[in-house]
Amino acid sequence: MSRFPEQRGRRGLCRAPILCLACGILWGLFCCLIGLPAARGAAAVGERNVGADAALAEMTAAARLLAVLAPARSRPDDSEAQRAVIAAFPTDPATFAAVLRLTGDAPLDWLLGLAQADNRALRQAARQRLRAVDPVRHIRAADSIYAAVNAWPCRDFLELARSPDPIVSVGALLLARNMAWPEKGRAALDSLRPDDGPDIRLLKLAAVVGWNGEAAVPDAAWEFVRAFPDDPRDLARLLTLENSLYRSEDSPTLSLLRGLARDGTPELKMAADAKWRGARTLRRASLPPSAPVSGRKLARSLLPLFADPDPGVSATAMLYAARLEAPGPLRAWLLKHADPEDTALRKALAAYCLARWSPLDQDRQRAFLRQMFINWETFWQVILFEDVTALAGRSPSLDWVCRLSLGRESEVRREARDNLLAVHLALAKERKEGRLDAHKNQVDRLIFAAIAQWAE
């Protein structure tokens, strides 16, 4: 008997599962095609629900913010009411922007005001909330936020000029001598107090005239010149106080008098020149020793800024406090709070402070150079921080490196020169390639001025 019919039966049984699978796939595709529009509709409904939920959440947050803002504005001295306002601001940037669109600028203006409050705890809380939504470039108020954030370090430092303690007040003005913050002229004017002694007032007037200009404050300029001491003993006492608070090769007070004698209005110029002729005979090297008590008092007033949680505020305080004649507790604080996890910028600024406070300690100078030039990224971080955040008139740390390159100690001098030469050659390459911007060009000019003196 032929076996073909049996074989045909087996082939038919083998095809059955395949046909079933194919039918299942076709049926599944058909169901998908039928159900796709319904699925799309359900997704659209879901998206609308999500959008409605987000809008409701934004409106709720805006209502909550406005509800706590009213009592805070009516009771500005109520710390709890102010904390409620701070807590009511969303930390998510998108929600923050949406809430501001609903409420207008009033809540943000209040928060920016709290970020400058005299109450340090409130100020820090407001700043943390603002930093939580930074950057928020997609909102109209972003420029206001960035302007406020950038002003905090210099504003907090010069807040010391309002201190009722005359030493702290005038010391802050002296340390901020090279700060390029536009509002420091107003800070100097606000520092004047009726009970200031003659030396304190004269040093404050030097800041007022030097920062605002003779044309803007002619009465202050005349008062400065008239009050400038004629007696060598009085002048020595004045300059000793200045030296006790601010370490510098030139006296800010004498520099202003010399400038008025050279560039003042005709009558003022004549009066200033008469005072200058008597003052220039006094050599600063002949002054009595500075009073470390005054310097330590100023240093203690800077401790809260060193410990501020805002990295810009603490780093700016470190940069300007490097000019202290008597750092007192600040040196111990820096050494105690040295953290291996600190940023390279903070480590470099701490090393800069310690180097300037101990100019004869060669180990401190080498440690500063090695931290400043540990890599290109750290070097430019320090330079940009000094220029953009601390608003220093010229780079203090780079200026110190240039001075070390002209010093007498051979090892430190050689290390400083090697680093400066490496930066100069790198910038020369960028200049040749047409990539040197104005800021780097300024840095290169400072370095080249130092190099030009190496052969002398």
Disulfide bonds with the S-S distance in Angstrom:
none
